[in-house]
Amino acid sequence: MTISEISAKVSEIILIGFYREDTGEKLLIPEELVEALKQERLTREQAQEQAESQVERLKEHLRRRETACR
């Protein structure tokens, strides 16, 4: 086997190793997993902040209505 054939075989094995055989879904390498985790955490934190902000707006709206009704 020549070096280029070995290189092609290694590349093929590496590519196969990063895909699920049953679904064909690409499996993330460690660096991609770290980045995906960071992105998921950021998305979750932003959603939490938006939810908390919405709660505060609703509380303020209710306080104003209660004040107006008195």
BATOR-774392 format. One record per atom (N, C-alpha, C): residue in three letters; atom name; residue number from 1; x, y, z. Coordinates in nm, 2 decimals. Example, Ala and Ser with C-alpha at 12.3 -4.5 7.8 and 13.67 -1.06 7.14 Angstrom:
REM residues 2
{'ALA' 'N' 1 {1.32 -0.57 0.78}};
{'ALA' 'CA' 1 {1.23 -0.45 0.78}};
{'ALA' 'C' 1 {1.32 -0.33 0.78}};
{'SER' 'N' 2 {1.28 -0.22 0.71}};
{'SER' 'CA' 2 {1.37 -0.11 0.71}};
{'SER' 'C' 2 {1.29 0.00 0.79}};
This chain:
REM residues 70
{'MET' 'N' 1 {0.09 -0.12 0.00}};
{'MET' 'CA' 1 {0.00 0.00 0.00}};
{'MET' 'C' 1 {0.09 0.12 0.00}};
{'THR' 'N' 2 {0.06 0.22 -0.08}};
{'THR' 'CA' 2 {0.14 0.34 -0.09}};
{'THR' 'C' 2 {0.10 0.44 0.02}};
{'ILE' 'N' 3 {0.18 0.54 0.04}};
{'ILE' 'CA' 3 {0.15 0.64 0.15}};
{'ILE' 'C' 3 {0.02 0.71 0.12}};
{'SER' 'N' 4 {0.00 0.75 -0.01}};
{'SER' 'CA' 4 {-0.13 0.82 -0.04}};
{'SER' 'C' 4 {-0.25 0.73 -0.02}};
{'GLU' 'N' 5 {-0.24 0.60 -0.04}};
{'GLU' 'CA' 5 {-0.35 0.51 -0.02}};
{'GLU' 'C' 5 {-0.37 0.49 0.13}};
{'ILE' 'N' 6 {-0.26 0.49 0.21}};
{'ILE' 'CA' 6 {-0.28 0.48 0.36}};
{'ILE' 'C' 6 {-0.34 0.61 0.41}};
{'SER' 'N' 7 {-0.29 0.72 0.36}};
{'SER' 'CA' 7 {-0.35 0.85 0.40}};
{'SER' 'C' 7 {-0.50 0.86 0.36}};
{'ALA' 'N' 8 {-0.54 0.81 0.25}};
{'ALA' 'CA' 8 {-0.68 0.81 0.21}};
{'ALA' 'C' 8 {-0.76 0.72 0.30}};
{'LYS' 'N' 9 {-0.70 0.61 0.33}};
{'LYS' 'CA' 9 {-0.77 0.51 0.42}};
{'LYS' 'C' 9 {-0.79 0.57 0.56}};
{'VAL' 'N' 10 {-0.68 0.64 0.61}};
{'VAL' 'CA' 10 {-0.69 0.70 0.75}};
{'VAL' 'C' 10 {-0.80 0.81 0.74}};
{'SER' 'N' 11 {-0.80 0.89 0.64}};
{'SER' 'CA' 11 {-0.90 1.00 0.63}};
{'SER' 'C' 11 {-1.04 0.94 0.63}};
{'GLU' 'N' 12 {-1.06 0.83 0.55}};
{'GLU' 'CA' 12 {-1.19 0.77 0.55}};
{'GLU' 'C' 12 {-1.23 0.72 0.69}};
{'ILE' 'N' 13 {-1.14 0.66 0.76}};
{'ILE' 'CA' 13 {-1.16 0.61 0.89}};
{'ILE' 'C' 13 {-1.20 0.72 0.99}};
{'ILE' 'N' 14 {-1.12 0.83 0.98}};
{'ILE' 'CA' 14 {-1.15 0.95 1.06}};
{'ILE' 'C' 14 {-1.29 1.00 1.03}};
{'LEU' 'N' 15 {-1.32 1.02 0.91}};
{'LEU' 'CA' 15 {-1.46 1.07 0.87}};
{'LEU' 'C' 15 {-1.57 0.98 0.92}};
{'ILE' 'N' 16 {-1.55 0.85 0.90}};
{'ILE' 'CA' 16 {-1.65 0.75 0.95}};
{'ILE' 'C' 16 {-1.66 0.76 1.10}};
{'GLY' 'N' 17 {-1.55 0.78 1.17}};
{'GLY' 'CA' 17 {-1.55 0.79 1.31}};
{'GLY' 'C' 17 {-1.63 0.91 1.37}};
{'PHE' 'N' 18 {-1.65 1.01 1.29}};
{'PHE' 'CA' 18 {-1.72 1.13 1.34}};
{'PHE' 'C' 18 {-1.87 1.13 1.30}};
{'TYR' 'N' 19 {-1.92 1.03 1.25}};
{'TYR' 'CA' 19 {-2.06 1.02 1.21}};
{'TYR' 'C' 19 {-2.13 0.90 1.27}};
{'ARG' 'N' 20 {-2.25 0.92 1.31}};
{'ARG' 'CA' 20 {-2.32 0.80 1.36}};
{'ARG' 'C' 20 {-2.36 0.71 1.25}};
{'GLU' 'N' 21 {-2.34 0.59 1.26}};
{'GLU' 'CA' 21 {-2.37 0.49 1.15}};
{'GLU' 'C' 21 {-2.52 0.48 1.14}};
{'ASP' 'N' 22 {-2.60 0.48 1.24}};
{'ASP' 'CA' 22 {-2.74 0.46 1.23}};
{'ASP' 'C' 22 {-2.82 0.58 1.18}};
{'THR' 'N' 23 {-2.78 0.70 1.21}};
{'THR' 'CA' 23 {-2.85 0.82 1.16}};
{'THR' 'C' 23 {-2.77 0.90 1.06}};
{'GLY' 'N' 24 {-2.64 0.89 1.06}};
{'GLY' 'CA' 24 {-2.56 0.97 0.97}};
{'GLY' 'C' 24 {-2.53 1.11 1.03}};
{'GLU' 'N' 25 {-2.58 1.13 1.16}};
{'GLU' 'CA' 25 {-2.56 1.25 1.23}};
{'GLU' 'C' 25 {-2.41 1.27 1.26}};
{'LYS' 'N' 26 {-2.36 1.40 1.24}};
{'LYS' 'CA' 26 {-2.22 1.43 1.26}};
{'LYS' 'C' 26 {-2.20 1.43 1.42}};
{'LEU' 'N' 27 {-2.10 1.36 1.46}};
{'LEU' 'CA' 27 {-2.07 1.37 1.61}};
{'LEU' 'C' 27 {-1.97 1.48 1.63}};
{'LEU' 'N' 28 {-1.99 1.55 1.73}};
{'LEU' 'CA' 28 {-1.90 1.67 1.76}};
{'LEU' 'C' 28 {-1.77 1.62 1.82}};
{'ILE' 'N' 29 {-1.66 1.69 1.78}};
{'ILE' 'CA' 29 {-1.53 1.66 1.83}};
{'ILE' 'C' 29 {-1.52 1.74 1.96}};
{'PRO' 'N' 30 {-1.43 1.72 2.05}};
{'PRO' 'CA' 30 {-1.43 1.79 2.18}};
{'PRO' 'C' 30 {-1.43 1.94 2.17}};
{'GLU' 'N' 31 {-1.36 2.00 2.08}};
{'GLU' 'CA' 31 {-1.36 2.14 2.06}};
{'GLU' 'C' 31 {-1.50 2.19 2.03}};
{'GLU' 'N' 32 {-1.57 2.12 1.94}};
{'GLU' 'CA' 32 {-1.71 2.15 1.90}};
{'GLU' 'C' 32 {-1.80 2.13 2.01}};
{'LEU' 'N' 33 {-1.78 2.03 2.09}};
{'LEU' 'CA' 33 {-1.87 2.01 2.21}};
{'LEU' 'C' 33 {-1.86 2.12 2.31}};
{'VAL' 'N' 34 {-1.73 2.17 2.33}};
{'VAL' 'CA' 34 {-1.71 2.28 2.42}};
{'VAL' 'C' 34 {-1.79 2.41 2.37}};
{'GLU' 'N' 35 {-1.77 2.43 2.24}};
{'GLU' 'CA' 35 {-1.83 2.55 2.18}};
{'GLU' 'C' 35 {-1.99 2.54 2.19}};
{'ALA' 'N' 36 {-2.04 2.42 2.16}};
{'ALA' 'CA' 36 {-2.18 2.40 2.16}};
{'ALA' 'C' 36 {-2.24 2.42 2.31}};
{'LEU' 'N' 37 {-2.16 2.37 2.40}};
{'LEU' 'CA' 37 {-2.20 2.39 2.54}};
{'LEU' 'C' 37 {-2.20 2.54 2.58}};
{'LYS' 'N' 38 {-2.10 2.61 2.54}};
{'LYS' 'CA' 38 {-2.09 2.76 2.57}};
{'LYS' 'C' 38 {-2.21 2.83 2.50}};
{'GLN' 'N' 39 {-2.24 2.79 2.38}};
{'GLN' 'CA' 39 {-2.36 2.85 2.31}};
{'GLN' 'C' 39 {-2.49 2.82 2.38}};
{'GLU' 'N' 40 {-2.50 2.70 2.42}};
{'GLU' 'CA' 40 {-2.63 2.65 2.49}};
{'GLU' 'C' 40 {-2.64 2.73 2.62}};
{'ARG' 'N' 41 {-2.53 2.74 2.69}};
{'ARG' 'CA' 41 {-2.54 2.81 2.82}};
{'ARG' 'C' 41 {-2.57 2.96 2.80}};
{'LEU' 'N' 42 {-2.51 3.02 2.70}};
{'LEU' 'CA' 42 {-2.55 3.16 2.67}};
{'LEU' 'C' 42 {-2.69 3.18 2.63}};
{'THR' 'N' 43 {-2.74 3.09 2.55}};
{'THR' 'CA' 43 {-2.88 3.09 2.50}};
{'THR' 'C' 43 {-2.97 3.08 2.62}};
{'ARG' 'N' 44 {-2.94 2.99 2.71}};
{'ARG' 'CA' 44 {-3.02 2.96 2.83}};
{'ARG' 'C' 44 {-3.02 3.08 2.92}};
{'GLU' 'N' 45 {-2.90 3.15 2.94}};
{'GLU' 'CA' 45 {-2.89 3.26 3.03}};
{'GLU' 'C' 45 {-2.97 3.38 2.97}};
{'GLN' 'N' 46 {-2.97 3.40 2.84}};
{'GLN' 'CA' 46 {-3.04 3.50 2.77}};
{'GLN' 'C' 46 {-3.19 3.48 2.79}};
{'ALA' 'N' 47 {-3.24 3.36 2.77}};
{'ALA' 'CA' 47 {-3.38 3.33 2.79}};
{'ALA' 'C' 47 {-3.42 3.35 2.93}};
{'GLN' 'N' 48 {-3.34 3.32 3.03}};
{'GLN' 'CA' 48 {-3.37 3.34 3.17}};
{'GLN' 'C' 48 {-3.38 3.49 3.20}};
{'GLU' 'N' 49 {-3.29 3.57 3.15}};
{'GLU' 'CA' 49 {-3.29 3.72 3.17}};
{'GLU' 'C' 49 {-3.42 3.78 3.10}};
{'GLN' 'N' 50 {-3.45 3.73 2.98}};
{'GLN' 'CA' 50 {-3.58 3.78 2.92}};
{'GLN' 'C' 50 {-3.70 3.74 3.00}};
{'ALA' 'N' 51 {-3.70 3.62 3.06}};
{'ALA' 'CA' 51 {-3.82 3.58 3.14}};
{'ALA' 'C' 51 {-3.83 3.66 3.27}};
{'GLU' 'N' 52 {-3.71 3.69 3.33}};
{'GLU' 'CA' 52 {-3.71 3.77 3.45}};
{'GLU' 'C' 52 {-3.76 3.91 3.42}};
{'SER' 'N' 53 {-3.71 3.97 3.31}};
{'SER' 'CA' 53 {-3.75 4.10 3.27}};
{'SER' 'C' 53 {-3.90 4.11 3.24}};
{'GLN' 'N' 54 {-3.96 4.00 3.18}};
{'GLN' 'CA' 54 {-4.10 4.00 3.15}};
{'GLN' 'C' 54 {-4.18 3.99 3.28}};
{'VAL' 'N' 55 {-4.13 3.91 3.38}};
{'VAL' 'CA' 55 {-4.20 3.91 3.51}};
{'VAL' 'C' 55 {-4.20 4.04 3.57}};
{'GLU' 'N' 56 {-4.09 4.11 3.57}};
{'GLU' 'CA' 56 {-4.08 4.25 3.63}};
{'GLU' 'C' 56 {-4.18 4.34 3.56}};
{'ARG' 'N' 57 {-4.18 4.34 3.43}};
{'ARG' 'CA' 57 {-4.28 4.42 3.36}};
{'ARG' 'C' 57 {-4.42 4.39 3.40}};
{'LEU' 'N' 58 {-4.46 4.26 3.41}};
{'LEU' 'CA' 58 {-4.59 4.23 3.45}};
{'LEU' 'C' 58 {-4.62 4.27 3.59}};
{'LYS' 'N' 59 {-4.53 4.25 3.68}};
{'LYS' 'CA' 59 {-4.55 4.30 3.82}};
{'LYS' 'C' 59 {-4.58 4.45 3.82}};
{'GLU' 'N' 60 {-4.50 4.53 3.74}};
{'GLU' 'CA' 60 {-4.52 4.67 3.74}};
{'GLU' 'C' 60 {-4.65 4.71 3.68}};
{'HIS' 'N' 61 {-4.69 4.63 3.58}};
{'HIS' 'CA' 61 {-4.82 4.66 3.52}};
{'HIS' 'C' 61 {-4.93 4.63 3.62}};
{'LEU' 'N' 62 {-4.92 4.52 3.70}};
{'LEU' 'CA' 62 {-5.02 4.49 3.80}};
{'LEU' 'C' 62 {-5.03 4.60 3.91}};
{'ARG' 'N' 63 {-4.91 4.65 3.95}};
{'ARG' 'CA' 63 {-4.90 4.75 4.05}};
{'ARG' 'C' 63 {-4.98 4.88 4.00}};
{'ARG' 'N' 64 {-4.95 4.91 3.88}};
{'ARG' 'CA' 64 {-5.02 5.03 3.82}};
{'ARG' 'C' 64 {-5.17 5.01 3.81}};
{'ARG' 'N' 65 {-5.21 4.89 3.78}};
{'ARG' 'CA' 65 {-5.36 4.87 3.77}};
{'ARG' 'C' 65 {-5.42 4.87 3.91}};
{'GLU' 'N' 66 {-5.35 4.81 4.01}};
{'GLU' 'CA' 66 {-5.40 4.82 4.15}};
{'GLU' 'C' 66 {-5.41 4.96 4.20}};
{'THR' 'N' 67 {-5.31 5.04 4.16}};
{'THR' 'CA' 67 {-5.31 5.18 4.21}};
{'THR' 'C' 67 {-5.42 5.26 4.14}};
{'ALA' 'N' 68 {-5.45 5.23 4.01}};
{'ALA' 'CA' 68 {-5.55 5.30 3.94}};
{'ALA' 'C' 68 {-5.69 5.26 3.99}};
{'CYS' 'N' 69 {-5.71 5.14 4.04}};
{'CYS' 'CA' 69 {-5.84 5.09 4.08}};
{'CYS' 'C' 69 {-5.87 5.15 4.22}};
{'ARG' 'N' 70 {-5.78 5.21 4.29}};
{'ARG' 'CA' 70 {-5.81 5.25 4.43}};
{'ARG' 'C' 70 {-5.87 5.39 4.43}};
